[in-house]
């Protein structure tokens, strides 16, 4: 029996336990540690029944399970207020199963099926546990952007199957492609990533989503786009080589512009959403150069960004549960109330601007090296992207932690152990995986 199917059944049999809020979270962390002991040197034990795993899949699978466990930990208020928490946990398990299957599928159609299926639980999370009534519009944005862009991908997959008689994407199938087929194959992943100009759904979805929705969107769903590009670049390599410069030019401009947009945001979650666009522009550029260092740097940056942005979304939620607002005008002077939490804000803001020893730093250094060797003209835009990244991280920390606190605060609660544990579980792997970074560049 295939090795990965054992883990799939493990997840599947968690479903009857959905009433046990903390038990499910503990099982997810245990499963995550089991995944670390997967031996990728086993001959063909990892391939069969259209599922398999390699180093790229393994990193994203572990990240999916890790963040799913922390989604439950961050959503204690759902349990405390008895806000249909059993349906909430059930949705998280289903979502984790869809993501797990997306990352281990070897068949393109199966990958597409689970890639799109993961949208449904996310949408229900936003509709059911989101904040303002406008969450319906943000959910529709998310739904129609991703569905409209993924239809050309489905048609492209059918075409590949017709020409090759196979949908396996781990092998080079021959260059039968046209420009239309190239665009149809990648546009769904560019929307999911999201690339600048296809990103309008992301700030809306993030701001209206509950904390768990924001964590899964920033931590995993954005990475599905990058993972899909990793896999489909073998299908039409000549177009990736000849037309990759178009994507790089858009991303250079878009990364700089989204960094500037971050500096005029008044909502903390909205700032994170635009900073994700800036970071994922870098990841896409590293991938499109097709250099070994660029692909490795893109992979490392995606994993680092998944942990960093998920942790950053937890921080304003901690403030939101106490103050009822995520606005910079209300969340000021927090250093006076929660000094130790202020240190964690600093740790995450510094990781967000790619300071050592975070994975973001190594990923950005590798990608910038590749892009400068690809074209020396890109150095000007990369300089601005890095500069604005530091600017909005400083802006975020200084505005939220310093200054005179809002006079309407009449009571305040310090941080709970659960919240500190949640944040440390984001920060430790983000910074300490640098010691084992060879694992992420061997693929």
C-alpha angles and dihedrals in degrees: 000000000000115000095227093052088064089062090045091055089045089059093041093055090052088072096081088055094058092117090064102082101185096032091061091051092051092048090052091055091047090051089050091056090048088056091057089065094055106128108218093187091073106116111240097333090111097056128071143090088042092295130101142141140227133172094282092052093043094059093050093044092053090046091051094052093042094051092043089058091049091048088065091045092052094048098063090129089066089059094040094053091039089235097169089291094167091060088045093055091043090055092049091053092048091047091050090050092051092048091047090052092046092057097044100041115114094186116083095218092049089049090051092048095053092037089061095036091062087065093067100062089042090053092049090050090054094044096043105038103019122120118237127034087250087076087092091063093045090050090052090050090052093046099047097040093053097038095047092050094044096056093076088050091056092050090047091052090052089050092051089050091050093050100039104025087228139082097197109127101187090084134060106257099191128269103278093141135125129197090262091052091049092052092044092052098050106032094080090055093045090055092047093046087043113232118197110276090029093059104086094106094055103070091043093049093046097048095049097038122097117249092267091051092051092048094052093042095051097033104044117357093062089050091055087070093053092044091051091052089050088057103041098046087086092059097068108009097164092061092047088054097043101038102030090100090070091060092044093051092050091047094048091054094038095049090053094045095047088050089055092046089056090063093063099047121117096187115074094213091050089054090054091049092056091043087056089056089053094049095045089051087062091047091051092049092052090051096047094053085068090213117141092237092046094054092045091047091049091052093048092046092050092052092045092047091049091059097036098047092043089054091045091055090053092058099062089041089060088054092043092056089057104035103026092230141083095197121125088226092063101032098065134128093019090152087076092058105033111020095168091049087051089061090053090050087055093048092052095042090052091049089049091058089050101253120163136301094025124108087238090069095054092044093050094045091052093046094046090049090053095046094049090051089046091053128349090209090070091069093083094056092042089053090055093045091054092042094051089044089060091042098055092042090054091043091052095049098042096045096046099041105032133050133053112321122238111278093220092072106108100166136014138191122214123232119289124229088246091059094048091047090049092053095043090051087058096043101045099058090040091060106025098050085074085080090062098036094132086077089066099048100046097081 
